[in-house]
Amino acid sequence: MDTSAYAVPRTHICRAVFFDMDGTLVDSTPVVEQVWSEFALRYDLDYAEILRTSHGVQALDTVRRFAPAGADVLALAAELGAMERARTEGIMPLPGAGDLLRSLPGDAVALVTSADRVLADLRMDAAGLAMPATAVTADLITRGKPHPEGYLLAAELLSVDPADALVFEDAPAGIAAALAAGIRTVAVGANTGPLPEGVLRIDDYSSVQATVETDATGARTISIRL
């Protein structure tokens, strides 16, 4: 795939910005891979297939898919969650993530993550990133990504039309969820998979700039230059 177009600066005018967490704001890959490796070994699961399909998906949904027949899925998911919460070593912010978050109005930002609230707080704190005031975590929704429920709830909480928002996502499931919600989407990082038409990719936020302005009607707008 020709990715040369992705390097061309683009500007999006929006009224709210939504972020996924793992792989989008926070680099937690070493911890995630370590936990899933140990969990898969413990229960004789297909580790390679788990890594291939679990990116951006709620842990409960992945456990439900791969758990042995007759297993207590909720108990296994709780066990996995405890393993994840116990490990924060090596978690880092993506380059430029902190500066971009600080440049945005707090009431125009939402985190939309497949992690539960406890894990989201731990990982954001480990990465040195402030948790947005609006956070849609796994415990607040009934259908995880690629379903658009999380992003639609974020738009509702911020009282913004989905068409007036912008999403940053790193996983195919998350990108699909954002697009299904009718939200413009920017892919982040190298693990996005093939990109749908109209979705641009950036490596990180090193060159991303946000400017807050007021339009002709007096409403606040956010200009995001990629």
C-alpha positions as CSV (number, residue, x, y, z in Angstrom):
1,M,0.0,0.0,0.0
2,D,1.3,3.4,-0.9
3,T,1.5,5.4,2.3
4,S,3.1,8.5,0.9
5,A,-0.2,10.4,1.1
6,Y,-0.2,9.9,4.9
7,A,2.8,12.3,5.3
8,V,0.9,15.2,3.7
9,P,-0.4,17.6,6.4
10,R,-4.1,17.7,6.8
11,T,-6.3,19.9,8.9
12,H,-9.6,18.8,10.5
13,I,-12.0,21.3,12.0
14,C,-14.0,19.7,14.8
15,R,-15.7,20.5,18.1
16,A,-14.5,17.5,20.1
17,V,-11.6,15.0,20.0
18,F,-11.9,11.4,21.1
19,F,-9.0,9.1,21.9
20,D,-8.6,5.4,22.3
21,M,-6.0,4.5,25.0
22,D,-3.8,1.5,24.5
23,G,-1.7,1.9,21.4
24,T,-3.2,5.4,20.7
25,L,-2.2,7.5,23.7
26,V,-0.3,4.9,25.8
27,D,2.2,2.3,24.6
28,S,1.4,-0.7,26.7
29,T,2.4,-3.3,24.2
30,P,5.1,-5.1,26.3
31,V,2.7,-5.5,29.3
32,V,-0.2,-6.6,27.1
33,E,1.8,-9.2,25.3
34,Q,3.4,-10.5,28.6
35,V,0.0,-10.8,30.3
36,W,-1.7,-12.6,27.4
37,S,1.3,-14.9,26.9
38,E,1.1,-16.1,30.5
39,F,-2.7,-16.3,30.4
40,A,-2.6,-18.3,27.2
41,L,0.1,-20.7,28.5
42,R,-1.9,-21.2,31.7
43,Y,-5.0,-22.3,29.9
44,D,-3.5,-23.8,26.7
45,L,-4.9,-21.1,24.5
46,D,-3.7,-20.0,21.0
47,Y,-1.5,-17.0,22.0
48,A,-0.6,-16.0,18.4
49,E,-4.3,-15.9,17.4
50,I,-5.2,-14.0,20.5
51,L,-2.7,-11.3,19.7
52,R,-3.8,-11.2,16.1
53,T,-7.5,-10.6,17.0
54,S,-7.6,-9.0,20.4
55,H,-6.1,-5.6,19.7
56,G,-8.6,-2.9,20.6
57,V,-11.2,-5.4,21.8
58,Q,-12.6,-5.7,25.3
59,A,-10.7,-8.4,27.3
60,L,-14.0,-10.1,28.2
61,D,-14.9,-10.5,24.6
62,T,-11.5,-12.1,23.8
63,V,-11.7,-14.4,26.8
64,R,-15.3,-15.4,25.8
65,R,-14.0,-16.2,22.3
66,F,-11.0,-18.3,23.3
67,A,-11.9,-19.8,26.7
68,P,-12.1,-23.6,27.0
69,A,-15.5,-25.1,26.6
70,G,-17.4,-25.0,29.9
71,A,-15.1,-22.5,31.5
72,D,-16.3,-19.7,33.8
73,V,-15.7,-16.8,31.4
74,L,-16.4,-14.1,34.0
75,A,-14.0,-15.7,36.4
76,L,-11.3,-16.0,33.8
77,A,-11.8,-12.4,32.7
78,A,-11.5,-11.2,36.3
79,E,-8.3,-13.2,36.6
80,L,-6.9,-11.6,33.5
81,G,-7.9,-8.2,34.7
82,A,-6.1,-8.7,38.0
83,M,-2.9,-9.7,36.1
84,E,-3.2,-6.5,33.9
85,R,-3.7,-4.2,36.9
86,A,-0.7,-5.6,38.7
87,R,1.7,-4.5,35.9
88,T,2.5,-1.0,34.7
89,E,6.3,-1.3,34.1
90,G,7.4,-0.1,30.7
91,I,4.2,1.8,29.9
92,M,4.9,5.0,28.1
93,P,3.0,7.8,26.4
94,L,3.2,8.0,22.6
95,P,5.4,10.9,21.5
96,G,3.5,14.2,21.6
97,A,0.4,12.7,23.3
98,G,0.8,14.8,26.5
99,D,1.3,18.0,24.6
100,L,-1.7,17.4,22.4
101,L,-3.9,16.6,25.3
102,R,-2.8,19.7,27.2
103,S,-3.5,21.9,24.1
104,L,-7.2,20.8,23.9
105,P,-10.1,22.2,25.9
106,G,-10.8,19.7,28.7
107,D,-14.5,19.8,28.0
108,A,-14.0,18.8,24.4
109,V,-12.0,15.6,25.0
110,A,-13.1,12.1,25.7
111,L,-11.2,8.8,26.2
112,V,-13.0,5.8,24.7
113,T,-11.2,2.6,25.7
114,S,-11.9,-1.1,25.9
115,A,-10.2,-1.1,29.3
116,D,-12.2,-0.8,32.5
117,R,-12.0,2.3,34.5
118,V,-9.5,1.0,37.1
119,L,-7.1,-0.3,34.4
120,A,-7.5,2.9,32.4
121,D,-6.6,5.1,35.4
122,L,-3.6,2.9,36.1
123,R,-2.2,3.0,32.6
124,M,-2.8,6.7,32.0
125,D,-1.1,7.5,35.3
126,A,1.8,5.1,34.5
127,A,2.3,7.0,31.2
128,G,2.1,10.4,33.0
129,L,-1.0,11.4,31.1
130,A,-3.9,13.2,32.7
131,M,-7.2,11.3,32.5
132,P,-9.8,13.3,30.5
133,A,-12.8,14.4,32.5
134,T,-15.0,12.4,30.1
135,A,-13.9,8.7,29.9
136,V,-16.0,6.0,28.3
137,T,-14.6,2.7,29.7
138,A,-15.6,-0.9,29.3
139,D,-17.8,-0.9,32.4
140,L,-20.0,1.9,31.0
141,I,-21.1,0.1,27.9
142,T,-22.7,-3.2,26.9
143,R,-21.2,-3.6,23.5
144,G,-17.5,-3.2,22.9
145,K,-15.6,-2.2,19.8
146,P,-16.1,-2.7,16.9
147,H,-19.6,-1.7,17.9
148,P,-19.9,2.1,17.9
149,E,-21.7,2.3,21.3
150,G,-18.6,3.7,23.1
151,Y,-18.1,6.5,20.6
152,L,-21.7,7.4,20.4
153,L,-21.9,7.6,24.2
154,A,-18.8,9.9,24.2
155,A,-20.5,12.2,21.7
156,E,-23.7,12.2,23.8
157,L,-21.7,13.0,27.0
158,L,-20.0,16.0,25.3
159,S,-23.2,17.1,23.6
160,V,-21.6,17.0,20.2
161,D,-22.8,15.7,16.8
162,P,-20.6,12.7,15.8
163,A,-20.0,14.4,12.5
164,D,-18.4,17.3,14.4
165,A,-15.9,15.1,16.3
166,L,-12.5,13.6,15.4
167,V,-11.2,10.2,16.6
168,F,-7.7,9.0,17.1
169,E,-7.5,5.1,17.0
170,D,-4.8,2.5,16.5
171,A,-6.7,-0.8,16.1
172,P,-8.9,-2.1,13.3
173,A,-11.7,-2.8,15.8
174,G,-11.6,0.8,17.1
175,I,-11.3,2.3,13.7
176,A,-14.4,0.3,12.6
177,A,-16.3,1.5,15.8
178,A,-15.5,5.1,15.2
179,L,-16.4,5.0,11.5
180,A,-19.7,3.2,12.4
181,A,-20.5,6.0,14.7
182,G,-20.1,8.5,11.8
183,I,-16.9,10.1,13.2
184,R,-13.9,11.1,11.2
185,T,-11.0,9.0,12.2
186,V,-7.2,9.3,12.2
187,A,-5.2,6.0,12.5
188,V,-2.2,6.0,14.8
189,G,0.9,3.8,14.7
190,A,1.9,0.7,12.7
191,N,-0.8,-1.8,13.8
192,T,-3.9,-0.3,12.2
193,G,-4.3,-2.9,9.5
194,P,-5.5,-1.9,6.0
195,L,-7.1,1.5,6.3
196,P,-10.6,2.3,5.0
197,E,-10.8,5.0,2.4
198,G,-10.5,8.5,3.9
199,V,-8.6,7.4,7.0
200,L,-5.1,8.9,7.3
201,R,-2.4,7.4,9.3
202,I,0.2,9.1,11.6
203,D,3.1,7.5,13.4
204,D,2.5,9.5,16.6
205,Y,1.6,13.1,17.7
206,S,5.0,14.7,17.3
207,S,3.8,16.9,14.4
208,V,0.1,17.2,15.4
209,Q,-1.0,20.7,16.3
210,A,-4.3,21.9,17.8
211,T,-5.6,25.4,17.6
212,V,-8.8,26.5,19.4
213,E,-10.8,29.2,17.5
214,T,-14.2,30.7,17.4
215,D,-16.3,30.4,14.2
216,A,-18.7,33.0,12.7
217,T,-21.5,31.9,14.9
218,G,-19.5,32.4,18.1
219,A,-19.1,28.6,18.6
220,R,-15.7,27.2,19.6
221,T,-13.9,25.1,17.0
222,I,-10.7,23.0,17.2
223,S,-8.4,22.9,14.3
224,I,-6.3,19.8,14.2
225,R,-3.3,19.9,11.8
226,L,-1.8,16.4,11.2
